[in-house]
């Protein structure tokens, strides 16, 4: 009987030890298995925005970039959507920037502003470039109850180019021009005067503007090396460029749904390709000429 007790105790001990190894292995697999480790994105030795050097040797500047790289790397849903949309919209934005002598890096400003969507902020800033109504009108955009060209990517990009050129002329730096785009030229000028410094990286600004350039640079880095930040996309995952023909309208339109049917599409598709149409009709008393996109190809019936 005594021998049997020792045998039972030995068996129980073996079972407990075995289970402890299993539990330990399971815990290890769940916490740090290969391919699921949480790692810090690499900060580059040097970085530039619009050809202007970012002083990463300064620890505070370096940590601001680090913060935005971490957020961009691990905000998976937003960054995946951005990468998909960029394939469609960067080819539209890039040539407009180039034609107007605006550095290509400013395409990432529209990412920081709206994530390449016709978004509307709580304050009313609208479109890819987040124009307020007064600023949009100042730079030539038609904005009323029936037409709002802040939703027109091409026209809003051109307006943004003209605004940025004015900001560059005022501040003498593309970095400061971008900061002023975010917080307003009067607010930035006041802080430059107050702090006796015209270096964006060494001025105390509100949190949003203080992060702004770094958000843009993080978007640039992620776009140029998505796999390096853990994003694995195939070409077929990306949103294709929209195919369309252009139609000119010079008269009033009683109902855009009837207009759409004449081209074999529905009202929603017409509005999807022309989101600047804000009503179901167009009065057009002035006889202005409007250019509309009529989709071509499959999947737009």
Protein Blocks (a to p, Z undefined) as FASTA:
>chain_A
ZZmmmmmmmmmmmmmmmmmmmmmmmmmmmmmgghiaccdddddfbdceehiacdfkbmkl
mmmmmmmmmmmmmmmmlmmmmmmmmmmmmmmmmmmmmmnopafklmmmmmmmnoopacdd
fkopacjkopafklmmmnopacdfkbccklmmklmmmmmmmmmmmmmmmnopaklmmmmm
mnopklmmmmmmmnopabfklcccdfklmmmmmmmmmmmmmmmmmmlnopacdfklpccd
ddddddddfbdcfblklmmmmnopafklmmmmmmmbmbfbdfklnopacdddddedehiZ
Z
